[in-house]
Amino acid sequence: MKKIDMLTPIGILIGISMVVFGVISSGGMSGFLAFIDVPSILIVLGGVFGTLCVSFPLKQLKNMGRVGKQAFQSKEINVEEIVGTFVHLSEKARREGLLSLEAELEQLDDSFVKKGILLAIDGVEPEMIRELLEAEIAAVEERHARGRSMFEKAGDYAPAWGMIGTLVGLVLMLKSLNTPSSLGPNMAIALLTTFYGALLSNLFFQPIAAKLAGKTEHELFVKEVIIEGVIGLQAGQNSRFVQAKLKVFAPVEKRKLEEKREHVREA
């Protein structure tokens, strides 16, 4: 089940709050209003959107919102539960045979686990199972990388468009030196576009790309655990051996806690 990943909005909110606090504490509310300039915002956002349109096909751009949404969601993938599932399945397979696992498939939510178990039930060789499942992992990694690249590129483009806006503002300012009333607005464009570009890149686009990369890394790690579990099932390995093999993938803290519990039970 997917839940809201509160760290993402909290982190963005903290970053914005620190900027607002710094501005207001130095210049008051009037100082804060001085940092709001619509032409500067349009130059950066419009420029970034335009370069994304040039860089990516429409089909991929349509998915940008859905991809970014993943950074605000947290899907619980418990390695310990996966280990427990394969221990249970290995026990049943040794007692009743691999074909008995078909009845267990309906209770499994993970399609990757189901696919692996079906391959094992069908008697596919371990090397072929590993090859097929790793090919799917590679496809998932490639798909996630394409989605993440839109945010990475936006993070690269935003500061550049900030500098372009700065150049626009400087040119306008130099052309209107004889008109003092226009110097302020043109200077605002010159400075604020750089500010907006840096802020969007370092507080939104790049952090979201990093969060998506972390989620992909964890998902691929879990799939590798599943492959080892499926191979163990197909080979008819003892449930204790399967548990010992898969437990090495659990976090160090979890393994230490489990070892302490085992010592207590033995005592």
Phi, psi and omega per residue, in radians:
M1 nan 2.346 -3.136
K2 -1.533 2.333 3.079
K3 -2.098 2.962 3.114
I4 -1.305 2.250 3.048
D5 -1.480 1.653 -3.007
M6 -1.143 -0.425 -3.094
L7 -1.107 -0.573 -3.126
T8 -1.146 -0.980 3.113
P9 -1.147 -0.593 3.116
I10 -1.110 -0.763 3.136
G11 -1.093 -0.771 3.111
I12 -1.106 -0.738 -3.133
L13 -1.119 -0.691 3.108
I14 -1.095 -0.785 -3.136
G15 -1.063 -0.812 3.125
I16 -1.113 -0.715 -3.112
S17 -1.085 -0.702 -3.141
M18 -1.144 -0.677 3.106
V19 -1.151 -0.816 -3.138
V20 -1.089 -0.732 3.133
F21 -1.076 -0.772 3.141
G22 -1.101 -0.676 -3.133
V23 -1.216 -0.860 -3.076
I24 -1.176 -0.678 -3.122
S25 -1.158 -0.430 -3.134
S26 -1.646 -0.667 -3.043
G27 -2.176 0.084 -3.137
G28 1.256 -2.954 -3.101
M29 -1.147 -0.585 3.115
S30 -1.150 -0.600 3.071
G31 -1.156 -0.644 3.112
F32 -1.146 -0.758 -3.137
L33 -1.113 -0.474 3.126
A34 -1.186 -0.336 3.140
F35 -1.550 0.047 3.104
I36 -1.845 1.971 -3.121
D37 -2.440 1.932 -3.041
V38 -1.078 -0.809 3.124
P39 -0.998 -0.673 3.128
S40 -1.139 -0.736 3.124
I41 -1.084 -0.760 -3.108
L42 -1.156 -0.659 3.128
I43 -1.065 -0.815 -3.080
V44 -1.244 -0.927 -3.093
L45 -1.138 -0.775 3.120
G46 -1.118 -0.714 3.127
G47 -1.124 -0.764 3.121
V48 -1.094 -0.779 3.139
F49 -1.093 -0.713 3.135
G50 -1.098 -0.773 -3.140
T51 -1.201 -0.563 3.057
L52 -1.145 -0.654 3.100
C53 -1.114 -0.622 3.104
V54 -1.276 -0.617 -3.006
S55 -1.422 -0.523 -3.011
F56 -2.239 2.644 3.073
P57 -1.242 2.757 -3.095
L58 -1.026 -0.704 -3.124
K59 -1.017 -0.677 -3.141
Q60 -1.312 -0.678 -3.135
L61 -1.115 -0.576 3.119
K62 -1.070 -0.447 -3.106
N63 -1.583 0.028 -3.059
M64 -1.074 -0.727 3.119
G65 -1.126 -0.726 3.137
R66 -1.154 -0.681 3.116
V67 -1.157 -0.795 3.138
G68 -1.104 -0.529 3.136
K69 -1.069 -0.501 -3.128
Q70 -1.106 -0.466 3.128
A71 -1.234 -0.319 -3.133
F72 -1.798 0.107 3.122
Q73 -2.105 2.612 3.141
S74 -2.212 1.980 3.098
K75 -1.714 2.067 -3.081
E76 -1.279 2.031 3.061
I77 -2.139 1.763 -3.042
N78 -1.638 1.963 -3.137
V79 -1.098 -0.638 -3.131
E80 -1.094 -0.675 3.110
E81 -1.155 -0.660 3.111
I82 -1.125 -0.729 3.088
V83 -1.049 -0.819 3.132
G84 -1.063 -0.668 3.117
T85 -1.091 -0.796 -3.118
F86 -1.252 -0.543 3.048
V87 -1.104 -0.782 3.118
H88 -1.096 -0.776 -3.116
L89 -1.165 -0.655 3.137
S90 -1.168 -0.650 3.082
E91 -1.093 -0.787 -3.138
K92 -1.170 -0.694 -3.121
A93 -1.125 -0.661 3.139
R94 -1.255 -0.540 -3.141
R95 -1.396 -0.782 -2.953
E96 -2.060 -0.077 -3.134
G97 1.668 2.810 -3.088
L98 -1.103 -0.575 -3.105
L99 -1.101 -0.421 -3.139
S100 -1.192 -0.275 -3.103
L101 -1.308 -0.256 3.126
E102 -1.040 -0.583 3.134
A103 -1.208 -0.359 -3.115
E104 -1.499 -0.273 -3.016
L105 -1.105 -0.608 -3.108
E106 -1.139 -0.412 -3.116
Q107 -1.506 -0.106 -3.114
L108 -1.651 2.347 -3.126
D109 -1.622 -0.477 -3.041
D110 -1.430 2.053 -3.127
S111 -1.149 -0.525 3.134
F112 -1.178 -0.717 3.088
V113 -1.109 -0.795 3.140
K114 -1.029 -0.784 -3.124
K115 -1.078 -0.758 3.141
G116 -1.110 -0.762 -3.129
I117 -1.153 -0.691 3.099
L118 -1.080 -0.684 3.093
L119 -1.117 -0.699 3.121
A120 -1.145 -0.755 3.132
I121 -1.080 -0.653 -3.124
D122 -1.304 -0.050 3.073
G123 1.397 0.378 3.108
V124 -1.188 2.458 -3.124
E125 -1.066 2.553 -3.123
P126 -0.949 -0.714 -3.125
E127 -1.121 -0.666 3.128
M128 -1.233 -0.669 3.085
I129 -1.048 -0.836 3.138
R130 -1.065 -0.729 -3.122
E131 -1.116 -0.768 -3.118
L132 -1.154 -0.792 -3.102
L133 -1.228 -0.633 3.097
E134 -1.220 -0.515 3.048
A135 -1.135 -0.681 3.090
E136 -1.172 -0.660 3.084
I137 -1.068 -0.760 3.128
A138 -1.081 -0.673 3.125
A139 -1.160 -0.708 3.100
V140 -1.107 -0.769 -3.138
E141 -1.081 -0.732 3.133
E142 -1.146 -0.738 -3.137
R143 -1.119 -0.755 3.119
H144 -1.153 -0.650 -3.137
A145 -1.126 -0.672 3.110
R146 -1.122 -0.748 3.122
G147 -1.149 -0.737 -3.116
R148 -1.184 -0.525 -3.082
S149 -1.085 -0.477 3.123
M150 -1.118 -0.707 3.124
F151 -1.296 -0.615 3.092
E152 -1.118 -0.763 3.124
K153 -1.172 -0.695 3.097
A154 -1.070 -0.658 3.082
G155 -1.134 -0.553 3.085
D156 -1.333 -0.659 -3.053
Y157 -1.323 -0.585 -3.025
A158 -1.011 -0.869 3.106
P159 -1.099 -0.602 3.132
A160 -1.131 -0.724 3.096
W161 -1.231 -0.481 3.005
G162 -1.090 -0.722 3.109
M163 -1.205 -0.637 3.088
I164 -1.093 -0.760 3.087
G165 -1.078 -0.634 3.094
T166 -1.095 -0.752 3.115
L167 -1.113 -0.693 3.101
V168 -1.055 -0.829 -3.134
G169 -1.093 -0.679 -3.133
L170 -1.185 -0.702 3.108
V171 -1.098 -0.801 3.121
L172 -1.093 -0.668 -3.127
M173 -1.166 -0.754 -3.120
L174 -1.168 -0.546 3.139
K175 -1.344 -0.273 -3.078
S176 -2.062 0.546 3.130
L177 -1.087 -0.476 3.135
N178 -1.423 -0.076 3.127
T179 -2.097 1.548 -3.050
P180 -0.981 -0.560 -3.077
S181 -1.165 -0.387 -3.115
S182 -1.643 -0.126 -3.108
L183 -1.143 -0.723 -3.112
G184 -1.064 -0.955 3.122
P185 -1.029 -0.706 -3.140
N186 -1.196 -0.639 3.082
M187 -1.164 -0.615 3.108
A188 -1.086 -0.780 3.099
I189 -1.067 -0.734 -3.092
A190 -1.068 -0.708 -3.062
L191 -1.605 -0.694 -3.018
L192 -1.275 -0.482 3.106
T193 -1.128 -0.689 3.064
T194 -1.092 -0.729 3.120
F195 -1.078 -0.842 -3.125
Y196 -1.114 -0.739 -3.142
G197 -1.077 -0.790 3.137
A198 -1.156 -0.687 -3.120
L199 -1.148 -0.826 -3.140
L200 -1.092 -0.704 -3.110
S201 -1.170 -0.825 -2.978
N202 -1.574 -0.240 3.139
L203 -1.971 -0.269 -3.074
F204 -2.215 -1.181 -2.994
F205 -1.118 -0.952 -3.098
Q206 -1.156 -0.755 3.084
P207 -1.071 -0.678 3.112
I208 -1.143 -0.703 3.089
A209 -1.066 -0.714 3.120
A210 -1.152 -0.709 3.113
K211 -1.110 -0.741 3.116
L212 -1.119 -0.662 3.118
A213 -1.130 -0.709 3.113
G214 -1.122 -0.710 3.127
K215 -1.148 -0.702 3.104
T216 -1.111 -0.768 3.138
E217 -1.028 -0.749 -3.141
H218 -1.183 -0.707 3.140
E219 -1.099 -0.740 3.134
L220 -1.173 -0.631 3.088
F221 -1.069 -0.780 3.130
V222 -1.101 -0.686 3.136
K223 -1.140 -0.597 3.072
E224 -1.135 -0.672 3.067
V225 -1.066 -0.746 -3.135
I226 -1.096 -0.704 3.117
I227 -1.040 -0.784 3.133
E228 -1.090 -0.670 3.105
G229 -1.131 -0.745 3.141
V230 -1.134 -0.739 3.124
I231 -1.081 -0.693 3.093
G232 -1.093 -0.717 3.101
L233 -1.086 -0.835 -3.073
Q234 -1.099 -0.587 -3.128
A235 -1.440 -0.089 3.134
G236 1.224 0.560 -3.100
Q237 -1.211 2.631 3.098
N238 -1.070 2.504 -3.087
S239 -1.049 -0.605 3.111
R240 -1.166 -0.648 3.111
F241 -1.191 -0.729 3.100
V242 -1.059 -0.768 3.133
Q243 -1.102 -0.776 -3.134
A244 -1.120 -0.647 -3.122
K245 -1.228 -0.722 -3.080
L246 -1.398 -0.416 -3.125
K247 -1.130 -0.396 3.133
V248 -1.163 -0.329 3.120
F249 -1.462 -0.239 -3.125
A250 -1.243 2.686 3.086
P251 -0.982 2.612 -3.086
V252 -1.002 -0.726 -3.111
E253 -1.086 -0.698 3.133
K254 -1.146 -0.712 -3.118
R255 -1.151 -0.715 3.121
K256 -1.118 -0.706 3.127
L257 -1.117 -0.735 3.127
E258 -1.134 -0.684 3.116
E259 -1.118 -0.686 3.097
K260 -1.103 -0.724 3.125
R261 -1.108 -0.692 3.135
E262 -1.148 -0.671 3.111
H263 -1.125 -0.676 3.139
V264 -1.148 -0.725 3.133
R265 -1.137 -0.693 3.132
E266 -1.164 -0.621 3.123
A267 -1.185 nan nan
